[in-house]
């Protein structure tokens, strides 16, 4: 494999996908329907317009409802609690508020969505240290427009989506039949005792709809997340892992008394859940997943080889609450989406196809890919597309500064999981990299870094032509 590198300090025009418009899009934004956030939706919308965003993708918390029961009497001796969320306030009210903002600010595309926790489990004991584990293993679901779609989310705490527990139902039916048969033969005291026993039995068997996975499991299963991703797709929505490398909860944090909350990082979730559209690379998914040979490359190679049904795209997320929250603003991380038109449907369709790049800015400014294409024949392919190669591939990358004081950045090109180019380039620059594939199908991707300012392309796939 040989790299032929051409660097030229040329000012480049935008050369993204063949979309008619580039939409600067902020995603993972919390409004007044999430616990702890009192900022009205309108304040957030106004802030987005002030910062020059073209679109915002809201993701208020789906549900924050927890319960713990003392085993083996968890249906009798239990405590529960809930916090503000979409399902707590009402999906209809949430979507009504979104549509009101759409009508009032038609120049800004507003996409409804939610941040959902498919599962959590308990570790330890209430008599020592009790840890609620992995509730912060979150998914982002964008584009659901119907109240019923939120009401049916298969997440822990949403009892309306729990399947019927036929064992409990059959046991309850058997209990009724036994009481019906013996009731006429009992006296006053016998009927009183039977009635008490029957009520206790029903209480132990209730509820008749229960979670598919036990919150008292020894480890966190991946099945609840696969089910949630599949549900989102069935409703026509997009699903992404949120903050997969967030370290905040690695050491369980005390909430009150013996109760603690903790969560492991879950970069491996991109490989385990093949039904998902991708992951948030910025702000908390780049230390492992962006690097050559990381979890993102494993997922992309699986897709290219036909072992994964969906490609994995890298979005930028904010986890935005208010200006200054955790040192961020509503434009600290965003996507530049090449859409066919300035509509919500076109925006979501472009993201679904991988026609975008993800940007994370910092005090030193922000940068963008002014060109990203792969050519190996007559036609060039761009982000999310597939190039047909008649010979070696040529990746063309343009890099320029959007704002700030940066003069250059370290540019990296990765093909089929391996680094094929890494070098510091000055702004604005154009780089060409030759790559000779060793596989019938594969991909290339690019990213650039300057301290905490970063930009990441989405992959361009290739297949070698058959002569």
C-alpha positions in Angstrom: 0.0 0.0 0.0 1.4 3.3 -1.0 0.3 6.8 -0.1 0.6 9.6 -2.6 0.1 12.8 -0.7 -0.6 16.2 -2.3 -0.9 19.2 -0.1 -2.0 22.5 -1.4 -3.0 25.6 0.5 -6.1 26.3 -1.5 -9.4 27.8 -0.5 -12.0 25.2 -1.2 -15.7 25.5 -1.8 -18.1 23.1 0.0 -18.0 19.7 -1.7 -20.4 17.6 0.3 -23.1 15.2 -1.0 -25.3 16.4 -3.9 -27.8 17.9 -1.4 -29.4 21.2 -2.2 -28.7 22.7 1.2 -26.3 22.2 4.2 -28.1 22.2 7.5 -26.2 23.0 10.7 -27.9 20.7 13.1 -27.8 20.4 16.9 -28.9 17.1 18.5 -29.6 15.7 21.9 -31.3 18.8 23.4 -33.3 18.7 26.6 -36.2 21.0 27.2 -38.8 21.6 29.9 -40.1 18.0 29.7 -36.9 16.5 31.3 -36.1 16.2 35.0 -34.1 19.1 36.3 -34.5 21.3 33.3 -36.8 24.3 33.7 -35.7 26.1 30.5 -38.8 26.6 28.2 -38.6 25.2 24.7 -38.9 28.7 23.3 -35.8 29.9 25.1 -33.9 26.9 23.5 -35.3 27.6 20.1 -34.3 31.3 20.3 -30.8 30.3 21.4 -30.4 28.0 18.5 -31.5 30.8 16.1 -29.0 33.2 17.7 -26.2 30.7 17.2 -27.0 30.2 13.6 -28.4 26.7 13.7 -30.7 25.5 10.9 -32.2 22.6 12.9 -32.5 21.2 16.4 -33.3 17.7 17.4 -34.9 17.5 20.8 -34.5 14.4 23.1 -36.3 15.0 26.3 -36.2 12.0 28.7 -38.7 9.3 27.8 -39.4 8.1 31.4 -37.6 8.3 34.8 -39.4 5.8 36.9 -37.7 3.3 39.2 -38.7 0.6 41.6 -36.9 -1.8 44.0 -38.4 -4.7 45.8 -37.0 -6.7 48.7 -36.6 -10.2 47.3 -38.3 -12.7 47.3 -41.2 -10.4 48.2 -40.5 -7.8 45.6 -44.2 -7.4 44.7 -45.1 -6.7 48.3 -42.2 -5.0 49.9 -41.1 -2.4 47.3 -40.5 1.3 46.9 -40.8 3.3 43.7 -40.2 6.8 42.5 -40.5 8.9 39.3 -39.3 12.2 37.9 -40.4 14.6 35.2 -40.3 13.1 31.7 -42.3 12.9 28.5 -44.4 9.9 29.7 -44.9 11.6 33.1 -46.1 14.8 31.6 -47.8 13.2 28.5 -46.6 12.6 25.0 -49.5 14.5 23.5 -48.5 17.6 25.5 -44.9 17.2 24.5 -45.7 17.0 20.7 -48.1 19.9 21.0 -45.4 22.1 22.5 -43.0 21.0 19.6 -45.6 21.9 17.0 -46.3 25.2 18.6 -42.6 26.1 18.2 -42.6 24.9 14.6 -45.5 27.2 13.8 -43.9 30.2 15.6 -40.4 29.7 14.2 -40.8 28.2 10.7 -37.2 29.2 9.8 -35.8 26.6 12.2 -36.4 22.9 11.6 -37.5 21.3 14.9 -37.4 17.5 15.3 -39.0 15.8 18.2 -37.3 12.9 19.9 -36.4 11.3 23.2 -33.5 9.9 25.3 -34.5 6.5 26.5 -33.1 4.0 29.0 -34.2 0.5 27.9 -33.0 -1.2 31.1 -31.5 -0.9 34.5 -30.7 -3.4 37.2 -29.9 -3.5 40.9 -26.6 -4.5 42.6 -26.0 -4.8 46.3 -28.3 -4.5 49.3 -30.5 -1.8 50.9 -28.8 -2.8 54.1 -25.4 -1.8 52.8 -24.8 -0.2 49.4 -27.5 -0.5 46.8 -26.5 0.5 43.3 -28.9 1.2 40.4 -26.7 0.0 37.5 -26.7 1.1 33.9 -29.7 3.4 33.8 -27.5 5.9 32.0 -26.9 3.5 29.1 -29.0 5.7 26.9 -30.4 5.7 23.3 -31.5 8.7 21.3 -34.6 8.3 19.1 -35.3 11.0 16.6 -38.4 11.6 14.5 -41.4 10.0 16.2 -44.4 12.3 15.6 -47.2 10.3 17.2 -48.1 10.3 20.9 -48.8 6.5 20.7 -45.2 5.9 19.6 -43.9 7.4 22.8 -46.5 5.7 24.9 -45.4 2.3 23.5 -41.7 2.7 24.1 -40.3 -0.7 25.4 -38.3 0.8 28.2 -38.1 -0.1 31.9 -40.7 1.8 33.9 -43.2 2.0 31.1 -45.7 -0.6 32.3 -48.0 0.1 29.3 -45.5 -1.6 27.1 -44.8 -4.6 29.3 -45.9 -8.0 27.8 -48.5 -10.1 29.6 -47.1 -12.5 32.1 -49.1 -15.6 31.2 -47.7 -17.6 34.2 -49.2 -15.0 36.6 -52.5 -14.9 34.6 -52.8 -18.7 34.7 -51.9 -18.9 38.3 -54.5 -16.2 39.1 -57.1 -18.1 37.1 -56.3 -21.3 39.0 -56.6 -19.5 42.3 -60.1 -18.2 41.2 -61.2 -21.8 40.3 -60.0 -23.2 43.6 -61.8 -20.6 45.6 -64.9 -21.1 43.5 -64.9 -24.8 44.2 -64.2 -24.7 47.9 -66.2 -21.6 48.8 -69.6 -23.3 49.2 -68.1 -25.9 51.6 -66.5 -23.4 53.9 -68.0 -21.8 57.0 -67.7 -18.2 58.1 -64.1 -18.4 59.5 -63.1 -20.6 56.6 -64.4 -18.1 54.1 -62.6 -15.3 55.8 -59.3 -17.2 55.8 -59.8 -18.2 52.1 -60.6 -14.6 51.2 -57.5 -13.3 52.9 -55.4 -16.0 51.2 -57.0 -15.2 47.9 -56.3 -11.5 48.2 -52.7 -12.2 49.2 -52.3 -14.5 46.3 -53.6 -12.0 43.8 -51.3 -9.3 45.3 -48.3 -11.6 44.9 -49.2 -12.4 41.3 -49.9 -8.8 40.4 -49.0 -7.1 38.0 -50.1 -9.4 35.2 -47.9 -7.4 32.8 -44.3 -7.5 33.7 -40.9 -6.5 32.2 -39.4 -9.0 29.8 -36.1 -8.8 31.6 -35.5 -8.8 35.4 -34.1 -5.8 37.1 -32.4 -8.1 39.5 -30.2 -9.7 36.9 -26.5 -10.4 37.6 -25.5 -8.5 34.4 -27.0 -6.1 31.9 -28.3 -7.9 28.8 -28.2 -6.4 25.3 -31.6 -7.7 24.3 -33.6 -4.7 25.7 -31.5 -2.3 23.6 -32.0 -4.4 20.5 -35.7 -4.3 21.1 -35.7 -0.5 21.6 -33.7 0.1 18.4 -36.0 -2.1 16.5 -39.0 -0.4 17.9 -37.7 3.0 16.8 -37.1 1.8 13.3 -40.6 0.3 13.2 -42.0 3.8 14.0 -39.9 5.3 11.2 -37.4 6.9 13.6 -33.6 7.0 13.8 -31.8 5.5 16.8 -28.3 6.3 18.1 -26.2 5.4 21.2 -25.8 8.5 23.4 -22.5 9.3 25.2 -21.1 5.8 25.0 -17.8 6.7 26.6 -19.1 9.0 29.4 -17.1 8.3 32.5 -19.4 10.2 34.9 -20.9 7.1 36.6 -18.0 4.6 36.5 -17.7 5.1 40.3 -21.3 4.8 41.7 -22.4 8.1 43.1 -24.4 8.3 46.3 -28.0 9.7 45.9 -29.4 9.2 49.4 -28.9 6.7 52.2 -27.7 3.4 50.8 -28.8 4.3 47.2 -26.1 4.9 44.6 -26.3 5.2 40.8 -23.6 3.9 38.5 -23.0 2.9 34.9 -20.2 1.4 32.9 -19.1 2.8 29.5 -20.6 0.9 26.6 -18.6 1.5 23.5 -19.1 -2.2 22.7 -22.8 -1.6 22.3 -22.2 -0.5 18.7 -21.2 -4.0 17.8 -23.7 -5.8 20.1 -26.7 -3.9 18.8 -26.5 -4.1 15.0 -30.1 -2.7 14.7 -29.0 0.8 15.6 -28.2 3.6 13.2 -24.9 4.7 14.9 -23.5 6.5 17.9 -22.6 9.9 19.2 -18.9 10.4 18.5 -18.9 13.9 20.0 -18.8 14.8 22.7 -18.2 11.4 24.5 -17.5 8.8 21.9 -14.1 9.7 20.3 -11.4 8.5 22.7 -11.9 4.8 21.8 -14.5 4.6 19.1 -13.1 7.1 16.6 -9.6 5.7 16.8 -8.3 3.3 14.0 -9.3 -0.3 14.8 -11.8 0.7 17.4 -15.5 -0.3 17.9 -16.6 1.9 15.0 -14.3 0.2 12.6 -15.4 -3.2 13.8 -19.0 -2.2 13.1 -18.2 -0.7 9.7 -16.2 -3.8 8.7 -19.1 -6.0 9.7 -21.5 -4.0 7.5 -19.1 -4.0 4.6 -18.8 -7.8 4.8 -22.5 -8.4 5.0 -22.6 -9.4 8.7 -24.4 -6.3 9.9 -27.8 -5.0 8.5 -27.1 -1.3 8.9 -24.1 1.0 8.6 -23.0 2.9 11.7 -23.0 6.6 11.4 -21.2 9.0 13.8 -23.4 11.9 15.0 -22.6 14.9 17.1 -24.6 15.3 20.3 -24.8 18.0 23.0 -26.8 16.7 26.0 -27.8 20.4 26.1 -29.7 21.8 29.0 -28.8 25.5 29.1 -26.0 27.9 28.0 -22.9 27.2 30.1 -24.1 23.8 31.4 -21.0 21.7 31.8 -19.1 24.4 29.8 -21.1 24.0 26.6 -23.5 26.0 24.5 -26.1 24.9 21.9 -23.5 25.1 19.1 -20.6 23.4 20.9 -21.1 20.3 18.8 -23.2 20.0 15.7 -23.7 18.2 12.3 -23.4 19.7 8.9 -26.1 17.7 7.0 -26.3 17.7 3.2 -30.1 17.5 2.7 -32.1 17.6 -0.5 -34.3 20.4 0.9 -34.9 22.4 4.0 -37.5 20.1 5.5 -37.6 17.8 8.5 -38.2 14.8 6.3 -35.2 15.6 4.1 -33.0 16.2 7.2 -33.8 12.9 8.7 -33.4 11.1 5.4 -30.0 12.6 4.9 -28.9 11.5 8.4 -30.2 8.1 7.7 -28.0 7.9 4.6 -24.9 9.2 6.3 -24.8 12.4 4.3 -23.2 14.6 7.0 -20.1 15.3 9.0 -19.9 15.9 12.8 -18.1 18.8 14.4 -17.0 19.6 17.9 -15.7 23.2 18.5 -13.7 24.6 21.4 -12.2 27.9 22.5 -9.7 27.6 19.6 -12.6 27.5 17.0 -14.1 24.9 14.7 -13.2 23.3 11.4 -15.0 21.5 8.6 -14.4 19.1 5.8 -14.9 21.1 2.6 -14.3 18.0 0.5 -14.6 14.3 1.2 -14.9 11.8 -1.6 -13.6 8.5 -2.8 -12.8 7.8 -6.4 -11.6 4.7 -8.2 -13.3 4.9 -11.5 -15.3 7.5 -13.5 -17.7 8.6 -10.7 -16.7 9.8 -7.2 -18.7 8.8 -4.1 -19.2 11.0 -1.1 -20.2 10.5 2.5 -22.5 7.5 3.1 -22.3 6.5 -0.6 -20.5 3.6 -2.3 -17.7 3.9 -4.9 -17.2 1.3 -7.6 -13.4 0.8 -7.9 -11.7 -0.3 -11.1 -8.3 0.0 -9.5 -6.7 1.8 -6.5 -8.9 4.2 -4.6 -8.1 7.9 -4.3 -9.5 9.7 -1.2 -9.8 13.5 -1.6 -10.1 15.5 1.6 -10.5 19.3 2.0 -10.0 20.8 5.4 -10.7 24.4 6.4 -11.3 26.5 9.5 -14.9 27.7 10.2 -14.0 30.0 13.1 -11.3 30.7 15.7 -7.5 31.1 15.8 -6.4 27.6 14.6 -3.9 27.5 11.7 -4.0 23.8 11.1 -4.9 20.3 12.4 -3.8 16.7 12.4 -5.7 14.9 9.6 -6.1 11.1 9.7 -7.6 8.8 7.1 -8.7 5.3 8.0 -9.5 2.6 5.5 -10.8 -0.9 6.5 -9.8 -0.3 10.1 -6.2 0.7 9.5 -4.6 4.2 9.5 -3.4 5.0 6.0 -2.6 8.6 6.5 -1.8 10.9 9.4 -0.2 14.3 9.1 -0.6 17.9 10.2 -2.0 20.1 7.5 -2.5 23.9 7.4 -5.8 25.6 6.7 -7.1 25.6 4.1 -5.7 22.4 2.6 -6.5 19.7 0.1 -5.1 16.2 0.5 -5.2 13.2 -1.9 -4.4 9.7 -0.5 -4.0 6.6 -2.6 -5.3 3.3 -1.2 -5.1 -0.1 -2.7 -7.9 -2.3 -1.2 -7.3 -5.9 -0.3 -10.9 -6.7 0.1 -13.9 -6.9 -2.3 -15.8 -4.5 -0.2 -14.7 -2.0 2.4 -14.7 1.7 3.4 -12.6 4.8 4.2 -13.3 7.6 6.7 -11.4 10.7 7.8 -11.2 12.9 10.9 -9.1 15.9 12.0 -8.1 17.1 15.5 -6.6 20.2 17.0 -6.5 20.0 20.8 -10.3 19.8 21.6 -11.6 20.9 18.2 -12.5 18.0 16.0 -14.3 17.0 12.8 -15.3 13.5 11.7 -16.6 12.4 8.3 -18.9 9.5 7.9 -17.6 6.6 5.9 -17.6 6.1 2.1 -17.9 2.5 1.2 -16.4 0.8 -1.9 -16.7 -2.4 -3.9 -14.3 -3.6 -6.5 -15.8 -3.9 -9.9 -16.1 -7.3 -11.6 -14.6 -7.4 -15.0 
